[in-house]
Amino acid sequence: MSEGVVATNKKAYHDYFIEDTYEAGIQLLGTEIKSMRDGGVSLKDGHARVEGGEVFLYCNISPYKAGNINNHEQGRRRKLLLHREEIYRIFGKLQQQGYNLVPLKVYFKRGIAKVEVGVAKGKKLYDKREDIKKRDAGREVAQAFRERQK
């Protein structure tokens, strides 16, 4: 059984401040699960929306290589399985300006496909620059520490 992380959305951490995260099940077709186990999922341009009291995920799951005419549609929306209270909490946050619901990672937990979604607020350009400066400073400190150990 393939366990562990299938795909991550590194760009989400660069473009957004992640405030809350939720683990949700995904309603999938058989060929979608098989394609996910082969690593055919991309969260790069993915997003999620609350529509009619339900949460839907929009991401690309590539067609299953060994599939036939009944293969799934690549960019279709997929229902996320969340508790009602979680949906209300997410919907309340999304009503505020600047908040989005972004998928962070897709993984298998005890053989079941799960997605971690985050309620996120968009970063400004200067926030991204600050993150880059902090990361570079951390690298320089680590490098100096390694040099000192030698």
C-alpha positions in Angstrom: 0.0 0.0 0.0 1.5 3.4 -1.0 1.5 5.5 2.1 2.9 9.0 2.6 2.8 12.4 0.8 2.0 12.3 -2.9 2.2 16.0 -3.8 2.9 19.3 -2.0 2.1 22.9 -2.9 5.4 24.7 -2.1 4.2 27.8 -4.0 1.3 28.2 -1.4 3.8 28.7 1.4 5.6 31.3 -0.8 2.5 33.2 -1.8 0.3 33.0 1.3 0.3 33.2 5.1 -1.3 29.9 6.2 -3.5 30.6 9.2 -5.6 27.4 9.7 -5.2 23.9 8.2 -7.8 21.2 7.8 -7.5 17.5 6.9 -10.2 16.4 4.4 -11.0 13.3 2.6 -11.5 13.4 -1.2 -14.3 11.9 -3.2 -12.5 10.3 -6.1 -13.1 7.9 -9.0 -11.1 4.6 -9.3 -8.8 5.8 -12.1 -8.1 9.0 -10.1 -6.9 7.0 -7.1 -4.7 4.8 -9.3 -3.2 7.9 -11.0 -2.6 9.5 -7.5 -0.7 6.4 -6.4 1.5 6.8 -9.5 2.2 10.4 -8.4 0.0 12.0 -11.2 -1.4 14.9 -9.1 -0.4 18.6 -9.3 -1.4 21.2 -6.8 0.5 24.0 -8.4 -2.5 25.8 -9.7 -5.0 24.2 -7.4 -7.6 25.9 -5.2 -10.7 25.0 -3.2 -14.1 26.7 -3.0 -17.1 26.6 -0.7 -20.2 26.2 -3.0 -23.6 25.5 -1.7 -22.5 24.4 1.8 -19.9 22.0 0.4 -16.2 22.3 -0.3 -14.8 21.4 -3.7 -11.2 21.0 -4.8 -10.0 22.1 -8.2 -6.6 20.5 -9.2 -5.1 18.5 -12.0 -5.0 14.7 -11.6 -3.5 13.3 -14.8 -5.3 10.5 -16.6 -4.4 7.0 -15.6 -1.9 5.6 -18.0 -3.5 2.1 -18.1 -7.0 3.5 -18.2 -9.6 3.1 -21.0 -12.4 5.1 -22.4 -13.9 5.4 -18.9 -10.9 7.4 -17.7 -11.6 10.5 -15.5 -11.7 14.1 -16.7 -8.4 15.8 -15.8 -9.5 19.1 -14.3 -12.9 18.3 -12.8 -14.0 19.4 -9.4 -13.7 17.0 -6.5 -15.8 17.1 -3.3 -13.9 17.4 -0.1 -15.2 15.5 2.9 -15.3 17.8 6.0 -17.4 18.1 9.1 -20.2 20.7 8.9 -18.6 22.8 11.7 -15.3 22.9 9.8 -17.1 24.1 6.6 -18.9 26.8 8.6 -15.6 28.0 10.1 -13.9 28.0 6.7 -16.8 29.8 5.1 -16.7 32.5 7.8 -13.0 33.1 7.2 -13.4 33.2 3.5 -16.0 36.0 3.8 -13.2 38.3 5.0 -11.3 40.1 2.3 -8.0 38.6 1.2 -8.6 35.0 2.4 -8.4 32.0 0.1 -8.7 28.2 0.5 -5.6 26.5 -0.9 -4.6 22.9 -1.0 -1.2 22.3 0.7 -0.6 18.6 0.3 -2.1 15.4 -0.9 -1.2 12.2 1.0 -2.4 8.7 1.8 -3.3 7.9 5.4 -4.0 4.2 6.1 -4.7 3.7 2.4 -7.2 6.6 2.1 -6.5 9.7 0.1 -6.5 12.9 2.1 -5.8 16.5 1.3 -4.6 19.2 3.7 -6.2 22.5 2.9 -5.3 25.8 4.4 -7.1 29.1 5.0 -4.6 31.5 3.7 -4.1 35.3 3.4 -2.2 36.6 0.4 1.3 38.0 0.9 2.4 41.3 -0.5 5.7 41.6 -2.5 7.6 43.0 0.5 6.4 40.1 2.7 8.0 37.7 0.2 11.2 39.7 0.2 11.3 39.5 4.0 10.9 35.7 3.8 13.8 35.4 1.3 16.0 37.6 3.6 15.3 35.4 6.6 16.0 32.2 4.7 19.3 33.6 3.3 20.3 34.7 6.8 19.5 31.3 8.2 21.6 29.7 5.5 24.6 31.9 6.2 24.4 31.2 10.0 24.2 27.4 9.3 27.2 27.7 6.9 29.2 29.6 9.4 28.4 27.1 12.1 29.5 24.2 9.8 32.8 26.1 9.0 33.4 26.6 12.7 32.9 22.9 13.4 35.7 21.9 11.0 
